[in-house]
Amino acid sequence: MSEEHKPRSNFIRQIIEADLASGKVDHVATRFPPEPNGYLHIGHAKSICLNFGIAEDYNGTCNLRFDDTNPHKENIEYVRAIQEDVRWLGYDWGDRLFYASDYFDRLYEYAIELIERGKAYVCDLTPEQMREYRGTLTEPGRESPYRNRSVEENLDLFRRMKAGEFEDGSRVLRARIDMASPNLNLRDPVLYRIRRGAVHHQTGEEWCIYPMYDFTHPLSDAIEGITHSLCTLEFEDHRPLYDWVLDNVSAPCHPQQIEFARLNLQYTVMSKRKLTQLVEEGHVAGWDDPRMPTIAGLRRRGFTPASIRDFCDRIGVSKADNSVEMGILESCIRDDLNRSAPRRMAVLHPLKVVIENWPEGHVEELEAPNHPQDPEMGTRLIPMGREVWIDRNDFVEVAPNKKWKRLVLGGEVRLRNGYVIRCDRVIKDDNDEIIELRASYDPDTLGANPEGRKVRGVIHWVSAAHALRAEVRLYDRLFTVPHPDADREHDFTEFLNPDSLRTLTECMLEPALAEARPGECYQFEREGYFTLDPDTTEHGLPVFNRTVTLRDSWAKIEQKEREGKG
């Protein structure tokens, strides 16, 4: 392991280091095994960083394997999206891209082996009957009337299932374990089911029976020579079945399953079923909607791979379930972009200012740093003319209090990186709404203020003649409560935040932003961090998505709620 990179220790690393030290294993082989039935989310990012990170740190290998055993819910779109997400996070599986469907022939032979050993049987119970026979947490299950079929009859029926002779749901292959086991997963679980007419994204129509996840997963790990099979805590009760499968067939090795706590992130949902519901019911504009906790959504919103890796490192790995504050994820992206994002000026709520003593037709180019704390990022030239846009929120006719540092009628402010201006007149429409300001500038105030001259406020601005008009989308948290799916009496969609997206269509941006590219992030001074969206509006305007605000605006809200409950 590199001395420069010493990741935070955790119980999984301690197990691996002990296994290496004792000679139990002589190398480390992990895998990231997503099911291609949806897009990856931030919880998967934790698993990606863990599996690929451990392989990297211990000079081992990490496979990318698609556990593709359900053709009704999986498709090639998800396969491609998952590969893109893993690469974007900075990880490479090399030539170790696999599919569980690569092993369908071997899995079938393992099933035959179980039948021949009297460890599996074909069952004709309907799904409803099977649930009835299964029992409860307090009552043992009942044995299926088909449990004692002969080996010959089971082999015949299973081969006919494979040949497509039976209808969907009419028969399954079950393991013969223990219908009285306190672990419901061991009460003769289903190993194979019939899926006639399904077209698999890798095998087409070659198969009409498909193995269950709990049968496929341990055997795929064994076939690939995985040493440490890392999964989330909900699979802890499945581990005895994982071990039973491997112990009862001629598997090439027996990987060790280790469980860790899944990521529960506040103000969102992490269930793939619920994320699918958000997409299908139109609550969001697709899997890559910037409000979604998907990696694709975070990428489109402007999150960086470094910020997500930092987040996964900060929250750590443990056995205890916990709830992670959204503020931690937002802090990671703020820290990253504060260091790396160039500064630009953008007026989101434009109010025109005419500088009446500015020479007609004169344009001056003012030099401004791209980053105030990083001289190596260089400078840029900002054009200034007679008319400029300022933010409507930066002007009031009468200061509301002594702390007001922005522009008032008769008062002065400095235009950032530019001159001091004074508001001389206010132009209003027939409804008494302010539509324009008339101002004057002091040509001797470029740079430091002259001695004895005090100007308290500095505001951002954009030259009206050179401004880039754009649409700006202000994204916020998708839900109004930290745990939207914890309330059993209400559907989680009832807690959707109506202000999770506000769209501004008349924004005026510094002309340098015309060169922005999707994926590049900028700090709009005094406004937040933004990135160019890959799409444009129907009017051809560029679209900038707000990645995160400059400060955590939710912290005060949450503090007040805590104080109220106290």
C-alpha positions as CSV (number, residue, x, y, z in Angstrom):
1,M,0.0,0.0,0.0
2,S,1.3,3.5,-0.9
3,E,2.6,5.5,2.0
4,E,1.1,8.6,0.4
5,H,-2.4,7.1,0.4
6,K,-3.4,5.7,3.8
7,P,-7.2,5.3,3.8
8,R,-9.2,5.3,7.0
9,S,-9.1,1.8,8.6
10,N,-12.3,-0.1,9.1
11,F,-13.3,-3.6,10.2
12,I,-13.3,-4.9,6.6
13,R,-9.7,-3.8,6.0
14,Q,-8.8,-5.3,9.4
15,I,-10.3,-8.7,8.3
16,I,-8.4,-8.5,4.9
17,E,-5.1,-7.6,6.6
18,A,-5.5,-10.5,9.0
19,D,-6.3,-12.9,6.2
20,L,-3.2,-11.8,4.3
21,A,-1.0,-12.0,7.4
22,S,-2.3,-15.5,8.3
23,G,-1.9,-16.8,4.8
24,K,-5.6,-17.6,4.5
25,V,-5.4,-15.7,1.2
26,D,-2.4,-14.7,-0.8
27,H,-4.1,-12.0,-2.8
28,V,-7.3,-9.8,-2.7
29,A,-10.0,-10.1,-5.2
30,T,-13.2,-8.1,-4.9
31,R,-16.1,-7.3,-7.3
32,F,-18.7,-4.7,-7.8
33,P,-21.9,-6.6,-8.8
34,P,-24.8,-4.3,-9.7
35,E,-28.1,-5.5,-11.1
36,P,-28.7,-3.7,-14.4
37,N,-32.3,-2.7,-13.5
38,G,-31.8,1.0,-12.9
39,Y,-29.2,3.7,-12.6
40,L,-26.6,3.6,-9.8
41,H,-27.1,6.0,-6.9
42,I,-24.8,7.5,-4.2
43,G,-25.2,4.3,-2.1
44,H,-23.7,2.3,-5.0
45,A,-20.9,4.9,-5.1
46,K,-20.0,3.9,-1.5
47,S,-19.7,0.2,-2.6
48,I,-17.8,1.1,-5.8
49,C,-15.2,3.1,-3.8
50,L,-15.0,0.4,-1.2
51,N,-14.5,-2.5,-3.6
52,F,-12.3,-0.8,-6.1
53,G,-10.4,1.1,-3.4
54,I,-9.6,-2.1,-1.4
55,A,-8.4,-3.8,-4.6
56,E,-6.2,-0.8,-5.4
57,D,-4.7,-0.5,-1.9
58,Y,-3.8,-4.1,-1.5
59,N,-2.5,-4.6,-5.1
60,G,-5.5,-6.9,-5.9
61,T,-8.2,-7.0,-8.5
62,C,-11.8,-5.8,-8.7
63,N,-14.2,-7.1,-11.2
64,L,-17.2,-5.3,-12.6
65,R,-19.9,-8.0,-12.9
66,F,-23.5,-7.5,-13.8
67,D,-25.8,-9.8,-11.8
68,D,-28.3,-10.0,-14.7
69,T,-30.7,-12.8,-13.7
70,N,-34.1,-11.0,-14.3
71,P,-34.6,-10.1,-18.0
72,H,-38.0,-8.5,-17.3
73,K,-36.4,-5.6,-15.4
74,E,-33.0,-5.3,-17.0
75,N,-31.8,-3.7,-20.2
76,I,-28.7,-2.6,-22.0
77,E,-29.3,1.1,-21.2
78,Y,-28.7,0.4,-17.6
79,V,-25.6,-1.7,-18.4
80,R,-24.0,1.2,-20.3
81,A,-25.0,3.8,-17.7
82,I,-23.4,1.7,-15.0
83,Q,-20.1,1.4,-16.9
84,E,-20.1,5.1,-17.5
85,D,-20.7,5.9,-13.8
86,V,-17.9,3.6,-12.6
87,R,-15.4,5.1,-15.1
88,W,-16.5,8.6,-14.2
89,L,-15.8,7.9,-10.5
90,G,-12.2,7.1,-11.6
91,Y,-12.1,3.3,-11.5
92,D,-11.1,0.8,-14.2
93,W,-12.0,-2.9,-14.3
94,G,-9.5,-3.6,-17.1
95,D,-10.4,-6.8,-18.8
96,R,-12.5,-8.0,-15.9
97,L,-16.0,-7.2,-17.2
98,F,-18.3,-10.1,-16.5
99,Y,-22.0,-11.0,-16.5
100,A,-23.7,-13.6,-14.4
101,S,-25.3,-14.6,-17.7
102,D,-21.8,-15.7,-18.8
103,Y,-22.2,-18.5,-16.3
104,F,-25.7,-19.7,-17.1
105,D,-24.5,-23.0,-18.5
106,R,-22.3,-23.6,-15.4
107,L,-25.1,-22.5,-13.1
108,Y,-27.5,-25.0,-14.7
109,E,-24.9,-27.8,-14.2
110,Y,-24.6,-26.8,-10.6
111,A,-28.4,-27.0,-10.2
112,I,-28.3,-30.5,-11.8
113,E,-25.6,-31.4,-9.2
114,L,-27.8,-30.3,-6.4
115,I,-30.7,-32.4,-7.7
116,E,-28.4,-35.4,-8.1
117,R,-27.3,-35.0,-4.5
118,G,-30.9,-34.8,-3.3
119,K,-30.4,-31.2,-2.4
120,A,-33.0,-29.6,-4.8
121,Y,-36.4,-30.5,-6.2
122,V,-39.0,-29.2,-8.6
123,C,-42.0,-27.8,-6.9
124,D,-45.5,-27.3,-8.4
125,L,-46.9,-25.0,-5.7
126,T,-48.3,-21.7,-6.9
127,P,-46.6,-18.5,-5.6
128,E,-49.5,-18.0,-3.3
129,Q,-49.3,-21.5,-1.9
130,M,-45.6,-21.2,-1.5
131,R,-46.0,-18.1,0.7
132,E,-48.7,-20.0,2.7
133,Y,-46.4,-23.0,3.2
134,R,-43.4,-20.9,4.1
135,G,-44.6,-20.1,7.7
136,T,-43.8,-16.9,9.7
137,L,-41.1,-15.6,11.9
138,T,-42.7,-17.4,14.9
139,E,-44.2,-20.5,13.1
140,P,-42.2,-23.1,11.1
141,G,-43.1,-23.7,7.5
142,R,-44.7,-26.8,6.0
143,E,-43.0,-29.1,3.5
144,S,-44.2,-29.0,0.0
145,P,-46.0,-32.1,-1.2
146,Y,-43.5,-32.3,-4.0
147,R,-40.5,-32.2,-1.8
148,N,-39.9,-35.9,-1.9
149,R,-39.9,-36.4,-5.6
150,S,-37.3,-38.8,-6.8
151,V,-34.0,-37.6,-8.2
152,E,-35.0,-39.1,-11.6
153,E,-38.3,-37.3,-11.6
154,N,-36.7,-34.0,-10.6
155,L,-34.0,-34.3,-13.2
156,D,-36.7,-35.0,-15.9
157,L,-38.9,-32.1,-14.8
158,F,-36.0,-29.6,-14.5
159,R,-34.7,-30.5,-18.0
160,R,-38.3,-30.1,-19.4
161,M,-38.4,-26.7,-17.6
162,K,-35.3,-25.7,-19.5
163,A,-36.8,-27.0,-22.7
164,G,-39.8,-24.6,-22.3
165,E,-42.5,-27.2,-21.8
166,F,-44.1,-25.5,-18.8
167,E,-45.9,-22.1,-18.4
168,D,-44.4,-19.3,-16.3
169,G,-45.2,-19.8,-12.6
170,S,-46.2,-23.4,-13.0
171,R,-43.0,-24.9,-11.6
172,V,-39.8,-23.8,-9.8
173,L,-36.6,-25.5,-8.7
174,R,-36.2,-25.2,-4.9
175,A,-33.3,-26.0,-2.5
176,R,-34.1,-28.7,0.0
177,I,-32.8,-27.3,3.3
178,D,-35.0,-26.8,6.3
179,M,-38.6,-25.7,6.4
180,A,-38.4,-25.2,10.2
181,S,-35.3,-23.0,10.1
182,P,-35.6,-19.8,12.1
183,N,-34.0,-18.1,9.1
184,L,-36.7,-17.8,6.5
185,N,-34.1,-17.7,3.7
186,L,-33.3,-21.3,4.4
187,R,-36.9,-22.6,4.1
188,D,-36.4,-24.3,0.8
189,P,-35.7,-21.1,-1.3
190,V,-36.4,-21.0,-5.0
191,L,-33.3,-21.4,-7.1
192,Y,-34.8,-21.3,-10.7
193,R,-38.0,-19.9,-12.2
194,I,-39.5,-20.0,-15.6
195,R,-39.5,-16.8,-17.8
196,R,-40.7,-17.9,-21.2
197,G,-40.7,-15.3,-24.0
198,A,-38.2,-13.0,-22.1
199,V,-35.4,-11.5,-24.2
200,H,-32.2,-11.2,-22.2
201,H,-29.9,-8.3,-23.1
202,Q,-26.9,-10.7,-23.3
203,T,-28.3,-14.2,-24.1
204,G,-31.4,-13.2,-26.2
205,E,-34.0,-16.0,-26.1
206,E,-31.5,-18.8,-25.4
207,W,-32.9,-19.4,-22.0
208,C,-36.4,-19.7,-20.6
209,I,-35.4,-20.5,-17.0
210,Y,-33.4,-18.1,-15.0
211,P,-31.5,-18.6,-11.7
212,M,-32.4,-16.6,-8.6
213,Y,-30.0,-14.0,-7.2
214,D,-29.2,-15.9,-4.1
215,F,-28.2,-18.9,-6.1
216,T,-26.3,-17.0,-8.8
217,H,-24.4,-14.5,-6.7
218,P,-22.3,-16.9,-4.5
219,L,-21.5,-19.1,-7.5
220,S,-20.5,-16.2,-9.7
221,D,-18.2,-15.1,-6.9
222,A,-16.7,-18.5,-6.7
223,I,-16.2,-18.9,-10.5
224,E,-14.4,-15.6,-10.5
225,G,-12.2,-16.5,-7.6
226,I,-13.4,-13.6,-5.4
227,T,-11.7,-13.7,-1.9
228,H,-13.9,-11.2,-0.1
229,S,-17.5,-10.7,-1.1
230,L,-18.6,-7.3,0.3
231,C,-22.3,-6.5,0.5
232,T,-24.7,-4.4,2.6
233,L,-26.3,-5.5,5.8
234,E,-29.6,-6.6,4.3
235,F,-27.8,-9.6,3.0
236,E,-26.6,-10.7,6.4
237,D,-29.5,-13.0,6.8
238,H,-28.7,-14.4,3.3
239,R,-25.2,-15.4,4.2
240,P,-26.2,-18.9,5.5
241,L,-27.8,-19.5,2.1
242,Y,-24.7,-18.1,0.4
243,D,-22.6,-20.6,2.3
244,W,-25.0,-23.5,1.8
245,V,-25.0,-23.1,-1.9
246,L,-21.2,-23.1,-2.0
247,D,-20.9,-26.0,0.4
248,N,-23.2,-28.3,-1.6
249,V,-21.8,-28.0,-5.1
250,S,-18.3,-28.5,-6.5
251,A,-17.5,-24.8,-6.4
252,P,-13.9,-23.9,-7.2
253,C,-13.5,-21.8,-4.0
254,H,-15.5,-20.4,-1.1
255,P,-15.4,-16.6,-0.9
256,Q,-16.0,-14.9,2.4
257,Q,-19.1,-12.7,2.6
258,I,-18.7,-9.6,4.7
259,E,-21.6,-7.2,5.3
260,F,-21.4,-3.4,6.0
261,A,-24.0,-0.8,6.6
262,R,-25.6,0.7,3.5
263,L,-25.7,4.4,3.0
264,N,-28.9,6.1,4.1
265,L,-28.8,9.7,3.0
266,Q,-31.2,12.3,4.4
267,Y,-33.6,14.3,2.2
268,T,-33.8,11.6,-0.5
269,V,-34.7,7.9,-1.0
270,M,-32.3,5.2,-1.8
271,S,-34.6,2.4,-2.8
272,K,-34.3,1.6,-6.5
273,R,-38.0,0.8,-6.6
274,K,-38.9,4.3,-5.3
275,L,-36.4,6.0,-7.6
276,T,-38.0,4.1,-10.5
277,Q,-41.4,5.4,-9.3
278,L,-40.2,9.0,-9.2
279,V,-39.1,8.6,-12.9
280,E,-42.1,6.7,-14.1
281,E,-44.6,9.0,-12.4
282,G,-42.9,12.1,-13.8
283,H,-41.9,13.6,-10.4
284,V,-38.4,14.1,-11.9
285,A,-37.2,14.4,-15.5
286,G,-35.5,11.1,-15.8
287,W,-32.8,9.1,-14.0
288,D,-30.2,11.9,-14.6
289,D,-32.4,14.6,-13.2
290,P,-30.0,16.8,-11.1
291,R,-32.3,16.3,-8.1
292,M,-31.9,12.6,-8.1
293,P,-29.3,10.9,-5.9
294,T,-28.2,8.9,-8.9
295,I,-24.5,9.2,-9.9
296,A,-25.8,10.4,-13.4
297,G,-27.9,13.0,-11.6
298,L,-25.1,14.2,-9.4
299,R,-22.8,14.4,-12.4
300,R,-25.3,16.5,-14.4
301,R,-25.7,18.7,-11.4
302,G,-22.0,19.4,-11.3
303,F,-20.7,17.1,-8.6
304,T,-17.1,16.0,-9.2
305,P,-15.7,12.4,-8.8
306,A,-13.3,13.8,-6.2
307,S,-16.1,15.2,-4.1
308,I,-18.0,11.9,-4.1
309,R,-14.9,9.8,-3.3
310,D,-14.2,12.3,-0.5
311,F,-17.8,11.9,0.8
312,C,-17.4,8.1,0.8
313,D,-14.2,8.4,2.7
314,R,-15.7,10.8,5.3
315,I,-18.7,8.7,6.1
316,G,-16.5,5.6,6.5
317,V,-17.5,1.9,6.7
318,S,-19.2,0.3,9.7
319,K,-21.6,-2.4,10.7
320,A,-24.1,0.0,12.3
321,D,-26.9,1.4,10.3
322,N,-26.9,5.2,10.3
323,S,-28.4,8.2,8.6
324,V,-26.0,10.6,6.9
325,E,-26.8,14.3,6.7
326,M,-27.1,15.8,3.3
327,G,-25.0,18.6,4.5
328,I,-21.9,16.3,4.6
329,L,-22.3,15.5,0.8
330,E,-22.8,19.2,0.1
331,S,-19.8,20.2,2.2
332,C,-17.6,17.8,0.1
333,I,-18.6,19.4,-3.2
334,R,-18.2,22.9,-1.7
335,D,-14.7,22.1,-0.5
336,D,-13.7,20.7,-3.8
337,L,-15.2,23.5,-6.0
338,N,-14.0,26.3,-3.6
339,R,-10.5,25.1,-4.6
340,S,-11.0,24.3,-8.2
341,A,-13.8,26.3,-9.7
342,P,-13.0,29.5,-11.6
343,R,-15.0,32.6,-10.6
344,R,-17.4,34.3,-12.9
345,M,-20.2,36.9,-12.5
346,A,-23.8,36.1,-13.3
347,V,-26.9,38.3,-12.6
348,L,-29.8,36.0,-11.9
349,H,-32.4,38.8,-11.3
350,P,-31.4,41.6,-13.7
351,L,-32.0,45.2,-13.1
352,K,-30.5,47.6,-15.7
353,V,-28.2,50.5,-14.6
354,V,-27.4,53.3,-17.0
355,I,-24.1,55.1,-16.1
356,E,-24.9,58.5,-17.5
357,N,-21.4,60.0,-17.3
358,W,-19.9,57.0,-19.1
359,P,-18.8,58.0,-22.7
360,E,-21.2,56.8,-25.3
361,G,-19.9,53.8,-27.2
362,H,-16.9,53.4,-24.9
363,V,-16.0,49.9,-23.8
364,E,-13.3,49.2,-21.3
365,E,-11.8,45.8,-20.5
366,L,-11.2,45.2,-16.8
367,E,-8.8,42.6,-15.6
368,A,-10.1,40.1,-12.9
369,P,-8.6,37.0,-11.3
370,N,-10.1,33.7,-12.2
371,H,-9.6,32.6,-8.6
372,P,-8.8,35.1,-5.8
373,Q,-6.7,32.5,-3.8
374,D,-5.0,30.9,-6.7
375,P,-2.8,33.2,-8.9
376,E,-1.8,30.2,-11.1
377,M,-5.4,30.1,-12.5
378,G,-4.6,33.4,-14.2
379,T,-6.9,36.3,-15.0
380,R,-9.6,37.3,-17.6
381,L,-10.8,40.5,-19.2
382,I,-14.3,41.7,-18.4
383,P,-15.9,44.2,-20.8
384,M,-17.7,47.2,-19.3
385,G,-19.9,49.7,-21.1
386,R,-22.4,52.5,-20.4
387,E,-25.1,50.0,-19.4
388,V,-24.7,47.2,-16.9
389,W,-26.9,44.6,-15.2
390,I,-26.9,44.3,-11.4
391,D,-29.0,42.0,-9.3
392,R,-32.4,43.4,-8.4
393,N,-31.8,42.1,-4.8
394,D,-28.8,44.4,-4.6
395,F,-30.9,47.6,-4.7
396,V,-33.4,49.3,-2.4
397,E,-34.5,52.9,-2.4
398,V,-34.0,53.3,1.3
399,A,-31.6,51.1,3.3
400,P,-33.6,48.8,5.6
401,N,-31.0,48.9,8.4
402,K,-27.4,50.0,9.2
403,K,-26.0,46.7,8.0
404,W,-27.1,47.2,4.4
405,K,-24.0,47.4,2.2
406,R,-25.5,47.3,-1.2
407,L,-26.8,50.0,-3.4
408,V,-29.4,52.6,-2.4
409,L,-30.7,55.8,-4.0
410,G,-28.0,58.4,-3.4
411,G,-25.6,55.8,-2.2
412,E,-22.4,54.2,-3.6
413,V,-21.1,50.7,-4.2
414,R,-18.2,49.2,-6.0
415,L,-18.8,47.0,-9.0
416,R,-16.6,44.0,-8.4
417,N,-13.3,44.3,-10.1
418,G,-14.5,47.7,-11.4
419,Y,-15.5,51.2,-10.5
420,V,-17.5,52.9,-7.8
421,I,-20.9,54.0,-8.9
422,R,-23.6,56.1,-7.3
423,C,-27.3,55.7,-7.9
424,D,-28.7,59.1,-8.8
425,R,-32.3,58.3,-10.1
426,V,-34.8,55.5,-10.1
427,I,-37.0,54.9,-13.2
428,K,-40.4,53.3,-12.5
429,D,-43.2,52.0,-14.7
430,D,-46.9,52.8,-14.4
431,N,-47.3,50.2,-11.6
432,D,-44.6,51.9,-9.6
433,E,-42.2,49.0,-10.2
434,I,-38.5,49.9,-10.6
435,I,-37.4,49.1,-14.1
436,E,-34.1,51.0,-14.4
437,L,-31.5,52.9,-12.4
438,R,-29.6,56.0,-13.5
439,A,-26.1,56.2,-12.0
440,S,-22.7,57.9,-12.3
441,Y,-19.3,56.5,-11.9
442,D,-16.0,57.8,-10.5
443,P,-13.3,57.2,-13.1
444,D,-10.6,57.5,-10.4
445,T,-11.8,54.5,-8.4
446,L,-10.5,51.6,-10.4
447,G,-8.5,49.4,-8.1
448,A,-8.0,50.4,-4.4
449,N,-10.1,53.2,-3.1
450,P,-8.5,56.6,-2.9
451,E,-7.3,57.6,0.5
452,G,-10.2,58.8,2.6
453,R,-12.9,57.3,0.3
454,K,-15.0,54.6,2.0
455,V,-17.3,52.4,0.0
456,R,-18.8,49.6,2.2
457,G,-20.5,47.4,-0.5
458,V,-19.2,45.4,-3.4
459,I,-21.7,43.9,-5.9
460,H,-21.5,41.8,-9.0
461,W,-22.6,42.9,-12.4
462,V,-22.5,42.2,-16.1
463,S,-22.1,44.5,-19.1
464,A,-25.5,44.8,-20.8
465,A,-24.0,45.0,-24.3
466,H,-21.9,41.9,-23.8
467,A,-24.0,39.7,-21.5
468,L,-24.7,36.1,-22.3
469,R,-28.4,35.4,-21.8
470,A,-29.1,32.1,-20.2
471,E,-31.5,29.9,-18.3
472,V,-30.4,29.1,-14.8
473,R,-32.0,26.2,-12.8
474,L,-31.8,26.4,-9.1
475,Y,-31.9,22.9,-7.7
476,D,-32.5,22.1,-4.1
477,R,-33.2,19.1,-2.0
478,L,-35.8,16.8,-3.5
479,F,-37.8,16.3,-0.2
480,T,-38.8,18.6,2.6
481,V,-38.1,16.1,5.4
482,P,-34.9,14.1,6.2
483,H,-36.6,10.7,6.1
484,P,-39.4,10.8,3.4
485,D,-40.0,7.1,3.4
486,A,-40.1,6.6,7.2
487,D,-43.7,7.6,7.6
488,R,-45.8,4.4,7.1
489,E,-49.0,6.4,7.0
490,H,-48.1,8.6,4.0
491,D,-46.6,7.9,0.6
492,F,-43.1,9.2,0.3
493,T,-44.1,11.3,-2.7
494,E,-46.2,13.5,-0.4
495,F,-43.0,15.0,1.0
496,L,-41.6,16.1,-2.4
497,N,-40.2,19.6,-2.1
498,P,-42.2,22.0,-4.4
499,D,-39.2,24.3,-4.5
500,S,-36.7,21.6,-5.5
501,L,-36.4,23.3,-8.9
502,R,-36.8,27.0,-9.7
503,T,-36.1,28.1,-13.3
504,L,-34.9,31.6,-14.2
505,T,-35.0,32.4,-17.9
506,E,-33.8,36.0,-18.0
507,C,-30.3,35.6,-16.4
508,M,-27.4,37.7,-17.7
509,L,-24.0,36.1,-17.5
510,E,-20.4,37.3,-18.0
511,P,-19.5,36.7,-21.7
512,A,-16.6,34.4,-20.8
513,L,-19.2,31.8,-19.8
514,A,-20.0,31.3,-23.5
515,E,-16.9,29.1,-23.6
516,A,-18.2,26.8,-20.8
517,R,-18.4,23.1,-21.5
518,P,-20.7,20.5,-19.8
519,G,-19.0,19.1,-16.7
520,E,-17.0,22.3,-16.1
521,C,-17.9,24.0,-12.8
522,Y,-17.8,27.7,-11.9
523,Q,-18.5,29.8,-8.9
524,F,-21.0,32.5,-9.8
525,E,-19.8,35.1,-7.4
526,R,-22.1,35.6,-4.4
527,E,-24.6,33.1,-5.9
528,G,-23.2,29.5,-5.7
529,Y,-21.5,26.9,-7.8
530,F,-22.9,26.1,-11.3
531,T,-22.3,23.9,-14.3
532,L,-23.4,24.0,-17.9
533,D,-26.1,21.4,-18.6
534,P,-25.6,19.2,-21.6
535,D,-29.0,20.3,-23.0
536,T,-30.2,23.7,-24.1
537,T,-33.7,25.1,-23.8
538,E,-36.2,25.1,-26.7
539,H,-35.2,28.8,-27.2
540,G,-31.6,27.8,-27.8
541,L,-30.4,29.3,-24.5
542,P,-27.5,27.7,-22.6
543,V,-28.7,26.2,-19.3
544,F,-26.7,26.4,-16.1
545,N,-27.5,24.1,-13.2
546,R,-26.8,25.1,-9.6
547,T,-24.7,22.5,-8.0
548,V,-24.8,23.8,-4.5
549,T,-25.2,27.1,-2.7
550,L,-22.2,28.9,-1.2
551,R,-23.5,28.2,2.3
552,D,-25.7,25.6,3.9
553,S,-29.0,27.3,3.9
554,W,-30.7,24.3,5.4
555,A,-28.6,24.2,8.5
556,K,-30.5,27.0,10.2
557,I,-33.8,25.5,9.3
558,E,-32.8,22.1,10.8
559,Q,-31.4,23.9,13.9
560,K,-34.8,25.7,14.4
561,E,-36.6,22.4,14.0
562,R,-34.4,20.7,16.6
563,E,-34.9,23.6,19.0
564,G,-38.6,23.5,18.5
565,K,-38.8,19.7,19.3
566,G,-36.6,20.3,22.3
